[in-house]
Amino acid sequence: MDENGIGKEVVDAAIAVHRELGPGLLETVYEVVLVYELRQRDLCAFPK
């Protein structure tokens, strides 16, 4: 996957998380859920 493809997947994941959770939560909540979403898409470099 090229850089544009990776960028598109990351943005798509962030939008999916925001649509599911909505606004108003703490940043750490979004971070945890985004890492989970990126792992589901095999894009996360953070250790499990």
VEXGUMAR-205273 format. One record per atom (N, C-alpha, C): residue number from 1; x, y, z. Coordinates in pm, whole numbers, plus 50000, padded with zeros to 5 digits. Example, Ala and Ser with C-alpha at 12.3 -4.5 7.8 and 13.67 -1.06 7.14 Angstrom:
<atoms>
atom i:1; c1:51319; c2:49431; c3:50780
atom i:1; c1:51230; c2:49550; c3:50780
atom i:1; c1:51320; c2:49670; c3:50780
atom i:2; c1:51285; c2:49775; c3:50708
atom i:2; c1:51367; c2:49894; c3:50714
atom i:2; c1:51290; c2:50003; c3:50787
</atoms>
This chain:
<atoms>
atom i:1; c1:50085; c2:49883; c3:50000
atom i:1; c1:50000; c2:50000; c3:50000
atom i:1; c1:50090; c2:50124; c3:50000
atom i:2; c1:50057; c2:50220; c3:49916
atom i:2; c1:50137; c2:50342; c3:49909
atom i:2; c1:50095; c2:50442; c3:50016
atom i:3; c1:50166; c2:50554; c3:50022
atom i:3; c1:50140; c2:50655; c3:50125
atom i:3; c1:49998; c2:50710; c3:50118
atom i:4; c1:49948; c2:50733; c3:49998
atom i:4; c1:49812; c2:50785; c3:49984
atom i:4; c1:49709; c2:50686; c3:50033
atom i:5; c1:49732; c2:50558; c3:50006
atom i:5; c1:49640; c2:50455; c3:50052
atom i:5; c1:49638; c2:50445; c3:50204
atom i:6; c1:49756; c2:50454; c3:50264
atom i:6; c1:49764; c2:50449; c3:50410
atom i:6; c1:49695; c2:50571; c3:50470
atom i:7; c1:49722; c2:50688; c3:50413
atom i:7; c1:49658; c2:50810; c3:50463
atom i:7; c1:49507; c2:50803; c3:50454
atom i:8; c1:49456; c2:50749; c3:50344
atom i:8; c1:49311; c2:50736; c3:50327
atom i:8; c1:49253; c2:50642; c3:50432
atom i:9; c1:49320; c2:50532; c3:50459
atom i:9; c1:49272; c2:50437; c3:50559
atom i:9; c1:49271; c2:50499; c3:50699
atom i:10; c1:49374; c2:50576; c3:50731
atom i:10; c1:49381; c2:50640; c3:50863
atom i:10; c1:49269; c2:50742; c3:50879
atom i:11; c1:49247; c2:50824; c3:50777
atom i:11; c1:49139; c2:50923; c3:50783
atom i:11; c1:49003; c2:50852; c3:50790
atom i:12; c1:48984; c2:50747; c3:50711
atom i:12; c1:48858; c2:50672; c3:50716
atom i:12; c1:48834; c2:50614; c3:50855
atom i:13; c1:48940; c2:50563; c3:50917
atom i:13; c1:48928; c2:50507; c3:51052
atom i:13; c1:48891; c2:50616; c3:51153
atom i:14; c1:48954; c2:50732; c3:51142
atom i:14; c1:48925; c2:50843; c3:51234
atom i:14; c1:48781; c2:50890; c3:51218
atom i:15; c1:48733; c2:50899; c3:51095
atom i:15; c1:48595; c2:50940; c3:51072
atom i:15; c1:48498; c2:50836; c3:51125
atom i:16; c1:48530; c2:50709; c3:51106
atom i:16; c1:48443; c2:50602; c3:51157
atom i:16; c1:48433; c2:50608; c3:51310
atom i:17; c1:48544; c2:50632; c3:51376
atom i:17; c1:48544; c2:50643; c3:51523
atom i:17; c1:48460; c2:50762; c3:51566
atom i:18; c1:48479; c2:50876; c3:51501
atom i:18; c1:48404; c2:50996; c3:51540
atom i:18; c1:48254; c2:50977; c3:51515
atom i:19; c1:48218; c2:50913; c3:51405
atom i:19; c1:48076; c2:50889; c3:51377
atom i:19; c1:48015; c2:50796; c3:51481
atom i:20; c1:48091; c2:50697; c3:51523
atom i:20; c1:48038; c2:50600; c3:51619
atom i:20; c1:48026; c2:50659; c3:51759
atom i:21; c1:48128; c2:50735; c3:51801
atom i:21; c1:48131; c2:50787; c3:51938
atom i:21; c1:48069; c2:50925; c3:51952
atom i:22; c1:48073; c2:51003; c3:51845
atom i:22; c1:48020; c2:51139; c3:51851
atom i:22; c1:48117; c2:51234; c3:51920
atom i:23; c1:48078; c2:51361; c3:51930
atom i:23; c1:48165; c2:51461; c3:51991
atom i:23; c1:48153; c2:51462; c3:52143
atom i:24; c1:48251; c2:51525; c3:52208
atom i:24; c1:48241; c2:51554; c3:52349
atom i:24; c1:48313; c2:51462; c3:52445
atom i:25; c1:48380; c2:51360; c3:52394
atom i:25; c1:48454; c2:51271; c3:52483
atom i:25; c1:48596; c2:51320; c3:52502
atom i:26; c1:48663; c2:51267; c3:52602
atom i:26; c1:48803; c2:51301; c3:52623
atom i:26; c1:48888; c2:51249; c3:52509
atom i:27; c1:48996; c2:51319; c3:52481
atom i:27; c1:49086; c2:51282; c3:52372
atom i:27; c1:49141; c2:51140; c3:52390
atom i:28; c1:49166; c2:51101; c3:52513
atom i:28; c1:49222; c2:50967; c3:52537
atom i:28; c1:49124; c2:50857; c3:52496
atom i:29; c1:48995; c2:50882; c3:52507
atom i:29; c1:48896; c2:50784; c3:52464
atom i:29; c1:48906; c2:50764; c3:52314
atom i:30; c1:48911; c2:50874; c3:52239
atom i:30; c1:48924; c2:50864; c3:52094
atom i:30; c1:49054; c2:50794; c3:52055
atom i:31; c1:49161; c2:50824; c3:52129
atom i:31; c1:49290; c2:50764; c3:52099
atom i:31; c1:49286; c2:50612; c3:52114
atom i:32; c1:49229; c2:50566; c3:52223
atom i:32; c1:49222; c2:50421; c3:52248
atom i:32; c1:49139; c2:50352; c3:52140
atom i:33; c1:49025; c2:50411; c3:52107
atom i:33; c1:48938; c2:50349; c3:52008
atom i:33; c1:49000; c2:50357; c3:51868
atom i:34; c1:49069; c2:50466; c3:51837
atom i:34; c1:49136; c2:50477; c3:51707
atom i:34; c1:49247; c2:50373; c3:51693
atom i:35; c1:49323; c2:50352; c3:51798
atom i:35; c1:49427; c2:50248; c3:51794
atom i:35; c1:49364; c2:50112; c3:51768
atom i:36; c1:49252; c2:50084; c3:51835
atom i:36; c1:49180; c2:49959; c3:51812
atom i:36; c1:49137; c2:49948; c3:51666
atom i:37; c1:49079; c2:50054; c3:51613
atom i:37; c1:49032; c2:50055; c3:51474
atom i:37; c1:49148; c2:50036; c3:51377
atom i:38; c1:49261; c2:50100; c3:51403
atom i:38; c1:49378; c2:50085; c3:51315
atom i:38; c1:49433; c2:49943; c3:51322
atom i:39; c1:49429; c2:49882; c3:51440
atom i:39; c1:49472; c2:49742; c3:51452
atom i:39; c1:49382; c2:49651; c3:51371
atom i:40; c1:49252; c2:49678; c3:51370
atom i:40; c1:49159; c2:49598; c3:51292
atom i:40; c1:49189; c2:49608; c3:51142
atom i:41; c1:49245; c2:49721; c3:51101
atom i:41; c1:49279; c2:49743; c3:50961
atom i:41; c1:49426; c2:49709; c3:50932
atom i:42; c1:49494; c2:49650; c3:51027
atom i:42; c1:49636; c2:49612; c3:51015
atom i:42; c1:49725; c2:49733; c3:50982
atom i:43; c1:49697; c2:49845; c3:51046
atom i:43; c1:49775; c2:49967; c3:51021
atom i:43; c1:49844; c2:50021; c3:51144
atom i:44; c1:49831; c2:49957; c3:51258
atom i:44; c1:49883; c2:50012; c3:51382
atom i:44; c1:50021; c2:49958; c3:51413
atom i:45; c1:50114; c2:50049; c3:51443
atom i:45; c1:50249; c2:50010; c3:51478
atom i:45; c1:50268; c2:50000; c3:51627
atom i:46; c1:50165; c2:50039; c3:51707
atom i:46; c1:50177; c2:50030; c3:51852
atom i:46; c1:50171; c2:49883; c3:51895
atom i:47; c1:50251; c2:49846; c3:51994
atom i:47; c1:50243; c2:49709; c3:52044
atom i:47; c1:50111; c2:49683; c3:52114
atom i:48; c1:50068; c2:49560; c3:52111
atom i:48; c1:49941; c2:49523; c3:52176
atom i:48; c1:49957; c2:49507; c3:52323
</atoms>
